[in-house]
């Protein structure tokens, strides 16, 4: 199992079509490459839409500006 970087990932709100994730780094003294990689992966998952030939409809990302 890969070593988890020091920090906290917490889901603070969970509702219909909404999840609020808070990231906090401890003992490092700032934002690390692990922090930015995790944030990028969360954004990638949140922005996912099914392909045109998929039977899934997806969820419109009306909150994206």
N, C-alpha and C positions, 0 to 999 in steps of 0.2 A: 504494500500500500504506500503511495507517495506521501511524503511528509507534508503536513498541512502548514502553510505559512502562519506565523503568529498574527492573530486578529480575530475578529468576530464577524460572522455573517448572520443576520437575523431577519426573519420575515416578521415585520411589525404590523402589517395590515393584510388581511386576506378577505376578499369579497368577490362578488360576481364580476368576472372579467377584470379583476384588479388585484395586483400583488404589490406591496411596497417592501423593498429590500433595503436594509441599512447595512453598510459596510463600515467597519472600524478597525484600524490598525493599532496594535499594541507593541511596545518594546522595540520598534524599529526607528522611530523618529521621523516619520514622513511616509509619503505614498511610495510604494514599491512597484516593481514590474509585475509582481503577483496581483497586486490590487488592480492595476490597469487591465491586466489580462482577464481577470474575473469580471470586471465591469464590462469589458468588450463582449465577453461570452454571454452575459446576462442580456445585453442589448441585442445581440444576434438572435437569441432565443425569443425575446419579446417581439422582435420585428418579423419573425418567420411567417411566411404565407405559403399555402400549398401551391403547387404548380398548376398550370391551366388544365392538364389532363387528370388531375386528382379528383376523387369523389368528394373530398372535403371542401367546404366553403371558406374556411378561415374566418377570421374576425377582423372587421375593418379597423384600421389604425387611425381613427378620427382624431385622436389626441396628439398625433405626430404633426409637428409644424415644420 
